[in-house]
Amino acid sequence: MSRKKWIIGGVVVAAVVFWVKAAASKIENNIKYSFSNPKVRFGLNTEIDIDLTVTNNNSISVELMGFTGDLLYGEKDLGDVTAQPVEMMANSTSTTTITTSIALFDAANSIMSLIQSGQYLNELKVIGKIRLKHPKTGLQVNIPYNEKVI
């Protein structure tokens, strides 16, 4: 393949990647969310279910493929956070459930070790990835998520 074809191919690939990222960013900015109605289940792991209400202000439907992440106190991992898939129709509101699973014994040990080392004023945060399916291309887009809870 000639050098000219490689250059043209590279420019085309770069343009497509730029277009997909720009479209994903525009879609992301038109999606708003809120949390409500927490429910707690106790067992070997404590599970907390929270309703996630998502408003899609885009003129196209978007599919939330899910969310996977971690609940952190400082840098200590307290548990897993997941969300189920939901299709968000254009200009509408949908609800799904976010589940946080916490192994209480492990979480208590992690928090105690932080307190004993003098690090007791840490942030409680959720970090992970939101997976959206781009409506026009079908490509899955991973959006990093990092938000302070408390």
MDTraj code that builds the backbone (N, CA, C; nanometers):
import mdtraj as md
import numpy as np

residues = "MET SER ARG LYS LYS TRP ILE ILE GLY GLY VAL VAL VAL ALA ALA VAL VAL PHE TRP VAL LYS ALA ALA ALA SER LYS ILE GLU ASN ASN ILE LYS TYR SER PHE SER ASN PRO LYS VAL ARG PHE GLY LEU ASN THR GLU ILE ASP ILE ASP LEU THR VAL THR ASN ASN ASN SER ILE SER VAL GLU LEU MET GLY PHE THR GLY ASP LEU LEU TYR GLY GLU LYS ASP LEU GLY ASP VAL THR ALA GLN PRO VAL GLU MET MET ALA ASN SER THR SER THR THR THR ILE THR THR SER ILE ALA LEU PHE ASP ALA ALA ASN SER ILE MET SER LEU ILE GLN SER GLY GLN TYR LEU ASN GLU LEU LYS VAL ILE GLY LYS ILE ARG LEU LYS HIS PRO LYS THR GLY LEU GLN VAL ASN ILE PRO TYR ASN GLU LYS VAL ILE".split()
xyz = np.array([
    [0.0851, -0.1177, 0.0000],
    [0.0000, 0.0000, 0.0000],
    [0.0897, 0.1240, 0.0000],
    [0.0549, 0.2207, -0.0792],
    [0.1389, 0.3399, -0.0918],
    [0.1257, 0.4288, 0.0318],
    [0.2245, 0.5127, 0.0477],
    [0.2266, 0.6054, 0.1613],
    [0.1046, 0.6977, 0.1579],
    [0.0651, 0.7417, 0.0393],
    [-0.0500, 0.8315, 0.0243],
    [-0.1770, 0.7635, 0.0750],
    [-0.1974, 0.6348, 0.0438],
    [-0.3163, 0.5619, 0.0895],
    [-0.3147, 0.5461, 0.2417],
    [-0.1964, 0.5229, 0.3001],
    [-0.1857, 0.5127, 0.4456],
    [-0.2256, 0.6442, 0.5118],
    [-0.1795, 0.7546, 0.4557],
    [-0.2113, 0.8864, 0.5121],
    [-0.3609, 0.9136, 0.5012],
    [-0.4200, 0.8871, 0.3867],
    [-0.5640, 0.9081, 0.3679],
    [-0.6419, 0.8181, 0.4632],
    [-0.6016, 0.6922, 0.4741],
    [-0.6684, 0.5992, 0.5655],
    [-0.6602, 0.6462, 0.7095],
    [-0.5438, 0.6961, 0.7499],
    [-0.5266, 0.7476, 0.8854],
    [-0.6142, 0.8678, 0.9135],
    [-0.6238, 0.9576, 0.8164],
    [-0.7091, 1.0759, 0.8319],
    [-0.8566, 1.0351, 0.8434],
    [-0.8999, 0.9392, 0.7622],
    [-1.0388, 0.8928, 0.7674],
    [-1.0691, 0.8295, 0.9032],
    [-0.9800, 0.7437, 0.9519],
    [-0.9997, 0.6808, 1.0828],
    [-1.0055, 0.7870, 1.1925],
    [-0.9157, 0.8831, 1.1905],
    [-0.9151, 0.9907, 1.2904],
    [-1.0450, 1.0707, 1.2859],
    [-1.0955, 1.0985, 1.1658],
    [-1.2205, 1.1731, 1.1515],
    [-1.3378, 1.0949, 1.2090],
    [-1.3428, 0.9648, 1.1831],
    [-1.4521, 0.8817, 1.2361],
    [-1.4461, 0.8776, 1.3889],
    [-1.3276, 0.8574, 1.4447],
    [-1.3125, 0.8549, 1.5905],
    [-1.3554, 0.9879, 1.6504],
    [-1.3132, 1.0985, 1.5909],
    [-1.3520, 1.2311, 1.6398],
    [-1.5039, 1.2479, 1.6346],
    [-1.5674, 1.2057, 1.5251],
    [-1.7127, 1.2192, 1.5099],
    [-1.7866, 1.1386, 1.6165],
    [-1.7429, 1.0144, 1.6412],
    [-1.8085, 0.9296, 1.7412],
    [-1.7939, 0.9913, 1.8801],
    [-1.6730, 1.0401, 1.9143],
    [-1.6527, 1.1019, 2.0457],
    [-1.7350, 1.2293, 2.0608],
    [-1.7429, 1.3107, 1.9578],
    [-1.8213, 1.4344, 1.9644],
    [-1.9702, 1.4033, 1.9799],
    [-2.0192, 1.3053, 1.9055],
    [-2.1604, 1.2664, 1.9150],
    [-2.1906, 1.2105, 2.0535],
    [-2.1016, 1.1284, 2.1067],
    [-2.1218, 1.0703, 2.2398],
    [-2.1237, 1.1796, 2.3462],
    [-2.0361, 1.2779, 2.3339],
    [-2.0317, 1.3874, 2.4302],
    [-2.1612, 1.4681, 2.4267],
    [-2.2123, 1.4946, 2.3065],
    [-2.3378, 1.5693, 2.2928],
    [-2.4531, 1.4919, 2.3549],
    [-2.4587, 1.3623, 2.3315],
    [-2.5642, 1.2780, 2.3893],
    [-2.5528, 1.2781, 2.5408],
    [-2.4322, 1.2604, 2.5910],
    [-2.4075, 1.2552, 2.7355],
    [-2.4546, 1.3834, 2.8045],
    [-2.4296, 1.4987, 2.7438],
    [-2.4671, 1.6269, 2.8045],
    [-2.6175, 1.6476, 2.8127],
    [-2.6950, 1.5734, 2.7357],
    [-2.8407, 1.5871, 2.7360],
    [-2.9099, 1.4794, 2.8189],
    [-2.8343, 1.4091, 2.9014],
    [-2.8926, 1.3077, 2.9886],
    [-2.8765, 1.3535, 3.1328],
    [-2.9871, 1.3600, 3.2052],
    [-2.9870, 1.4019, 3.3454],
    [-3.0352, 1.2848, 3.4299],
    [-2.9904, 1.2775, 3.5551],
    [-3.0280, 1.1656, 3.6396],
    [-3.0489, 1.2115, 3.7837],
    [-3.1276, 1.1304, 3.8571],
    [-3.1490, 1.1551, 3.9994],
    [-3.1689, 1.0209, 4.0695],
    [-3.1465, 1.0194, 4.2003],
    [-3.1569, 0.8986, 4.2798],
    [-3.2687, 0.9132, 4.3813],
    [-3.3368, 0.8002, 4.4146],
    [-3.4439, 0.8051, 4.5145],
    [-3.4745, 0.6652, 4.5663],
    [-3.5551, 0.6588, 4.6718],
    [-3.6157, 0.5365, 4.7227],
    [-3.5154, 0.4263, 4.7586],
    [-3.4189, 0.4544, 4.8491],
    [-3.3245, 0.3489, 4.8854],
    [-3.3909, 0.2374, 4.9659],
    [-3.3511, 0.1131, 4.9370],
    [-3.3997, -0.0043, 5.0102],
    [-3.2780, -0.0846, 5.0520],
    [-3.2740, -0.1305, 5.1782],
    [-3.1604, -0.2045, 5.2303],
    [-3.2014, -0.3475, 5.2611],
    [-3.1163, -0.4441, 5.2183],
    [-3.1357, -0.5862, 5.2498],
    [-3.0115, -0.6344, 5.3232],
    [-3.0327, -0.6997, 5.4385],
    [-2.9203, -0.7488, 5.5175],
    [-2.9019, -0.8976, 5.4972],
    [-2.7798, -0.9424, 5.4975],
    [-2.7423, -1.0820, 5.4847],
    [-2.5919, -1.0900, 5.5000],
    [-2.5283, -1.1906, 5.4396],
    [-2.3812, -1.1963, 5.4428],
    [-2.3229, -1.0703, 5.3814],
    [-2.3844, -1.0248, 5.2746],
    [-2.3539, -0.8944, 5.2156],
    [-2.4757, -0.8063, 5.2356],
    [-2.4520, -0.6818, 5.2651],
    [-2.5622, -0.5872, 5.2722],
    [-2.5799, -0.5299, 5.1325],
    [-2.7033, -0.5311, 5.0846],
    [-2.7305, -0.4755, 4.9521],
    [-2.8221, -0.3557, 4.9655],
    [-2.7864, -0.2510, 4.8960],
    [-2.8649, -0.1282, 4.8949],
    [-2.9112, -0.1055, 4.7517],
    [-3.0420, -0.1024, 4.7319],
    [-3.0999, -0.0732, 4.6007],
    [-3.1489, 0.0708, 4.6005],
    [-3.1134, 0.1433, 4.4964],
    [-3.1560, 0.2826, 4.4814],
    [-3.2133, 0.2991, 4.3416],
    [-3.3307, 0.3611, 4.3338],
    [-3.3892, 0.3886, 4.2022],
    [-3.3099, 0.4986, 4.1333],
    [-3.2750, 0.4739, 4.0085],
    [-3.2063, 0.5719, 3.9244],
    [-3.3045, 0.6161, 3.8179],
    [-3.3438, 0.7423, 3.8219],
    [-3.4334, 0.7984, 3.7221],
    [-3.3493, 0.8789, 3.6231],
    [-3.3608, 0.8418, 3.4956],
    [-3.2801, 0.9036, 3.3908],
    [-3.3723, 0.9753, 3.2930],
    [-3.3430, 1.1027, 3.2680],
    [-3.4185, 1.1802, 3.1700],
    [-3.3311, 1.2016, 3.0479],
    [-3.3784, 1.1521, 2.9358],
    [-3.3065, 1.1651, 2.8087],
    [-3.3654, 1.2827, 2.7323],
    [-3.2929, 1.3946, 2.7287],
    [-3.3393, 1.5137, 2.6576],
    [-3.2898, 1.5172, 2.5131],
    [-3.2425, 1.4032, 2.4635],
    [-3.1979, 1.3927, 2.3239],
    [-3.3174, 1.3637, 2.2338],
    [-3.3043, 1.3955, 2.1077],
    [-3.4112, 1.3675, 2.0113],
    [-3.4009, 1.2249, 1.9570],
    [-3.3067, 1.1476, 2.0103],
    [-3.2919, 1.0076, 1.9710],
    [-3.2881, 0.9206, 2.0965],
    [-3.3281, 0.7969, 2.0815],
    [-3.3221, 0.7031, 2.1927],
    [-3.1773, 0.6632, 2.2192],
    [-3.1482, 0.6337, 2.3458],
    [-3.0154, 0.5912, 2.3881],
    [-3.0338, 0.4706, 2.4786],
    [-2.9492, 0.3709, 2.4629],
    [-2.9579, 0.2542, 2.5490],
    [-2.8462, 0.2579, 2.6525],
    [-2.8874, 0.2595, 2.7800],
    [-2.7921, 0.2468, 2.8889],
    [-2.7646, 0.0981, 2.9041],
    [-2.6431, 0.0568, 2.8675],
    [-2.6073, -0.0858, 2.8721],
    [-2.5806, -0.1318, 3.0149],
    [-2.5572, -0.0378, 3.1046],
    [-2.5328, -0.0714, 3.2439],
    [-2.4250, 0.0164, 3.3041],
    [-2.3979, -0.0112, 3.4304],
    [-2.2939, 0.0593, 3.5047],
    [-2.2239, -0.0432, 3.5919],
    [-2.0923, -0.0360, 3.5974],
    [-2.0156, -0.1163, 3.6920],
    [-1.9145, -0.0243, 3.7583],
    [-1.9029, -0.0393, 3.8886],
    [-1.8092, 0.0454, 3.9593],
    [-1.7881, -0.0005, 4.1017],
    [-1.7232, 0.0839, 4.1780],
    [-1.6895, 0.0536, 4.3162],
    [-1.7308, 0.1679, 4.4069],
    [-1.7707, 0.1324, 4.5293],
    [-1.7966, 0.2288, 4.6349],
    [-1.6693, 0.2368, 4.7170],
    [-1.6109, 0.3565, 4.7252],
    [-1.4835, 0.3751, 4.7942],
    [-1.4981, 0.4700, 4.9117],
    [-1.4298, 0.4359, 5.0214],
    [-1.4130, 0.5284, 5.1331],
    [-1.2646, 0.5622, 5.1333],
    [-1.2301, 0.6841, 5.0928],
    [-1.0904, 0.7149, 5.0665],
    [-1.0470, 0.6299, 4.9482],
    [-0.9448, 0.5492, 4.9691],
    [-0.8994, 0.4582, 4.8630],
    [-0.9398, 0.3130, 4.8922],
    [-1.0153, 0.2915, 4.9995],
    [-1.0558, 0.1556, 5.0377],
    [-1.1854, 0.1181, 4.9669],
    [-1.1837, 0.0034, 4.9018],
    [-1.3000, -0.0482, 4.8291],
    [-1.3975, -0.1102, 4.9286],
    [-1.5189, -0.0537, 4.9381],
    [-1.6195, -0.1051, 5.0306],
    [-1.7164, -0.2017, 4.9643],
    [-1.7347, -0.1901, 4.8335],
    [-1.8299, -0.2780, 4.7672],
    [-1.8447, -0.2465, 4.6197],
    [-1.9264, -0.3284, 4.5557],
    [-1.9519, -0.3162, 4.4121],
    [-2.0815, -0.2400, 4.3870],
    [-2.0823, -0.1619, 4.2794],
    [-2.2011, -0.0875, 4.2387],
    [-2.2337, -0.1279, 4.0956],
    [-2.3592, -0.1686, 4.0720],
    [-2.4016, -0.2080, 3.9373],
    [-2.5380, -0.1476, 3.9067],
    [-2.5643, -0.1269, 3.7791],
    [-2.6963, -0.0822, 3.7336],
    [-2.7381, -0.1700, 3.6175],
    [-2.8651, -0.1984, 3.6128],
    [-2.9205, -0.2812, 3.5070],
    [-2.9412, -0.1983, 3.3810],
    [-2.9439, -0.2642, 3.2650],
    [-2.9693, -0.1925, 3.1390],
    [-3.1093, -0.1311, 3.1358],
    [-3.1207, -0.0213, 3.0638],
    [-3.2510, 0.0421, 3.0430],
    [-3.2456, 0.1186, 2.9111],
    [-3.3524, 0.1113, 2.8336],
    [-3.3599, 0.1900, 2.7105],
    [-3.4247, 0.3228, 2.7433],
    [-3.3576, 0.4290, 2.7035],
    [-3.4070, 0.5637, 2.7286],
    [-3.4601, 0.6189, 2.5973],
    [-3.5905, 0.6212, 2.5856],
    [-3.6531, 0.6710, 2.4638],
    [-3.6274, 0.8208, 2.4509],
    [-3.6341, 0.8710, 2.3296],
    [-3.6101, 1.0129, 2.3028],
    [-3.7054, 1.0990, 2.3845],
    [-3.6517, 1.2045, 2.4436],
    [-3.7295, 1.3026, 2.5201],
    [-3.8234, 1.2379, 2.6204],
    [-3.7707, 1.1443, 2.6995],
    [-3.8545, 1.0773, 2.7992],
    [-3.7719, 1.0437, 2.9225],
    [-3.8403, 0.9899, 3.0228],
    [-3.7781, 0.9525, 3.1491],
    [-3.7964, 0.8036, 3.1724],
    [-3.6898, 0.7371, 3.2171],
    [-3.6924, 0.5942, 3.2476],
    [-3.6325, 0.5724, 3.3858],
    [-3.6659, 0.4590, 3.4471],
    [-3.6127, 0.4262, 3.5795],
    [-3.5528, 0.2865, 3.5778],
    [-3.4378, 0.2725, 3.6430],
    [-3.3744, 0.1430, 3.6641],
    [-3.3248, 0.1397, 3.8085],
    [-3.2656, 0.0293, 3.8481],
    [-3.2184, 0.0144, 3.9851],
    [-3.0670, 0.0026, 3.9888],
    [-3.0076, 0.0746, 4.0821],
    [-2.8651, 0.0616, 4.1097],
    [-2.8526, -0.0215, 4.2367],
    [-2.7673, -0.1224, 4.2335],
    [-2.7461, -0.2074, 4.3504],
    [-2.6025, -0.1928, 4.3983],
    [-2.5880, -0.1682, 4.5276],
    [-2.4571, -0.1650, 4.5918],
    [-2.4492, -0.2832, 4.6860],
    [-2.3497, -0.3669, 4.6666],
    [-2.3291, -0.4849, 4.7501],
    [-2.2055, -0.4626, 4.8363],
    [-2.2252, -0.4659, 4.9691],
    [-2.1164, -0.4378, 5.0626],
    [-2.0962, -0.5580, 5.1536],
    [-1.9756, -0.6123, 5.1567],
    [-1.9387, -0.7163, 5.2527],
    [-1.9069, -0.6432, 5.3832],
    [-2.0005, -0.6474, 5.4789],
    [-1.9888, -0.5647, 5.5986],
    [-1.8607, -0.5897, 5.6770],
    [-1.8215, -0.7153, 5.6930],
    [-1.7014, -0.7457, 5.7706],
    [-1.5781, -0.6844, 5.7047],
    [-1.5642, -0.7025, 5.5744],
    [-1.4497, -0.6461, 5.5023],
    [-1.4518, -0.4941, 5.5044],
    [-1.5703, -0.4363, 5.4858],
    [-1.5821, -0.2899, 5.4862],
    [-1.5473, -0.2337, 5.6237],
    [-1.5967, -0.2990, 5.7296],
    [-1.5667, -0.2530, 5.8657],
    [-1.4162, -0.2591, 5.8922],
    [-1.3508, -0.3676, 5.8500],
    [-1.2047, -0.3782, 5.8677],
    [-1.1313, -0.2685, 5.7925],
    [-1.1749, -0.2393, 5.6687],
    [-1.1110, -0.1340, 5.5892],
    [-1.1250, 0.0017, 5.6563],
    [-1.2449, 0.0311, 5.7039],
    [-1.2693, 0.1608, 5.7687],
    [-1.1909, 0.1703, 5.8989],
    [-1.1884, 0.0620, 5.9765],
    [-1.1132, 0.0637, 6.1030],
    [-0.9644, 0.0869, 6.0787],
    [-0.9079, 0.0248, 5.9746],
    [-0.7654, 0.0455, 5.9474],
    [-0.7370, 0.1908, 5.9093],
    [-0.8295, 0.2539, 5.8377],
    [-0.8123, 0.3956, 5.8040],
    [-0.8193, 0.4830, 5.9289],
    [-0.9163, 0.4544, 6.0144],
    [-0.9329, 0.5334, 6.1368],
    [-0.8100, 0.5181, 6.2254],
    [-0.7596, 0.3951, 6.2400],
    [-0.6423, 0.3710, 6.3245],
    [-0.5186, 0.4419, 6.2703],
    [-0.5122, 0.4605, 6.1401],
    [-0.3963, 0.5303, 6.0828],
    [-0.4176, 0.6825, 6.0798],
    [-0.5298, 0.7290, 6.1367],
    [-0.5570, 0.8724, 6.1435],
    [-0.6249, 0.9294, 6.0206],
    [-0.6670, 0.8431, 5.9287],
    [-0.7329, 0.8893, 5.8059],
    [-0.8830, 0.8656, 5.8155],
    [-0.9488, 0.9358, 5.9035],
    [-1.0917, 0.9111, 5.9247],
    [-1.1826, 1.0111, 5.8549],
    [-1.1305, 1.1140, 5.7959],
    [-1.2131, 1.2116, 5.7255],
    [-1.1952, 1.1943, 5.5752],
    [-1.2374, 1.0809, 5.5236],
    [-1.2243, 1.0514, 5.3816],
    [-1.3571, 1.0728, 5.3100],
    [-1.3483, 1.0856, 5.1791],
    [-1.4691, 1.0967, 5.0972],
    [-1.5272, 0.9585, 5.0715],
    [-1.6577, 0.9525, 5.0637],
    [-1.7277, 0.8332, 5.0172],
    [-1.7637, 0.8639, 4.8728],
    [-1.7135, 0.7812, 4.7792],
    [-1.7366, 0.8116, 4.6383],
    [-1.7624, 0.6839, 4.5591],
    [-1.8203, 0.7033, 4.4436],
    [-1.8444, 0.5942, 4.3494],
    [-1.7625, 0.6232, 4.2248],
    [-1.6833, 0.5238, 4.1823],
    [-1.6114, 0.5362, 4.0565],
    [-1.6464, 0.4166, 3.9693],
    [-1.6497, 0.4373, 3.8408],
    [-1.6814, 0.3272, 3.7509],
    [-1.6989, 0.3746, 3.6087],
    [-1.7736, 0.2947, 3.5314],
    [-1.7987, 0.3278, 3.3913],
    [-1.9466, 0.3110, 3.3594],
    [-2.0003, 0.4139, 3.2953],
    [-2.1353, 0.4079, 3.2402],
    [-2.1203, 0.3598, 3.0968],
    [-2.1954, 0.2568, 3.0603],
    [-2.1868, 0.2040, 2.9239],
    [-2.3141, 0.2426, 2.8480],
    [-2.2951, 0.3236, 2.7443],
    [-2.4053, 0.3640, 2.6578],
    [-2.3859, 0.3022, 2.5201],
    [-2.4955, 0.2748, 2.4546],
    [-2.4892, 0.2263, 2.3167],
    [-2.5258, 0.3416, 2.2256],
    [-2.4333, 0.3779, 2.1371],
    [-2.4565, 0.4888, 2.0455],
    [-2.5694, 0.4490, 1.9493],
    [-2.6737, 0.5298, 1.9409],
    [-2.7923, 0.4904, 1.8651],
    [-2.7722, 0.4781, 1.7139],
    [-2.6804, 0.5562, 1.6585],
    [-2.6644, 0.5529, 1.5128],
    [-2.5640, 0.4489, 1.4672],
    [-2.4566, 0.4329, 1.5450],
    [-2.3504, 0.3416, 1.5029],
    [-2.3595, 0.2050, 1.5683],
    [-2.4313, 0.1961, 1.6814],
    [-2.4377, 0.0712, 1.7554],
    [-2.3140, 0.0468, 1.8405],
    [-2.2177, 0.1395, 1.8356],
    [-2.0965, 0.1243, 1.9147],
    [-2.1252, 0.1484, 2.0620],
    [-2.0579, 0.0729, 2.1459],
    [-2.0719, 0.0922, 2.2893],
    [-1.9720, 0.1981, 2.3337],
    [-2.0194, 0.2961, 2.4097],
    [-1.9359, 0.4062, 2.4566],
    [-1.9241, 0.3944, 2.6080],
    [-1.8017, 0.3918, 2.6590],
    [-1.7768, 0.3875, 2.8028],
    [-1.7468, 0.5274, 2.8521],
    [-1.8262, 0.5742, 2.9469],
    [-1.8083, 0.7075, 3.0030],
    [-1.7576, 0.6919, 3.1462],
    [-1.6387, 0.7431, 3.1760],
    [-1.5886, 0.7328, 3.3132],
    [-1.6799, 0.8070, 3.4094],
    [-1.6984, 0.7508, 3.5284],
    [-1.7829, 0.8121, 3.6302],
    [-1.7043, 0.8177, 3.7600],
    [-1.7002, 0.9335, 3.8231],
    [-1.6298, 0.9514, 3.9497],
    [-1.7025, 1.0620, 4.0239],
    [-1.7840, 1.0226, 4.1215],
    [-1.8630, 1.1244, 4.1918],
    [-1.8614, 1.0999, 4.3411],
    [-1.8449, 1.2082, 4.4139],
    [-1.8462, 1.2055, 4.5596],
    [-1.9898, 1.1823, 4.6062],
    [-2.0079, 1.0881, 4.6999],
    [-2.1397, 1.0609, 4.7567],
    [-2.1577, 1.1462, 4.8819],
    [-2.0563, 1.1441, 4.9665],
    [-2.0572, 1.2245, 5.0903],
    [-1.9222, 1.2891, 5.1060],
])
top = md.Topology()
chain = top.add_chain()
for i, resn in enumerate(residues, 1):
    res = top.add_residue(resn, chain, resSeq=i)
    for name in ("N", "CA", "C"):
        top.add_atom(name, md.element.get_by_symbol(name[0]), res)
traj = md.Trajectory(xyz[None], top)
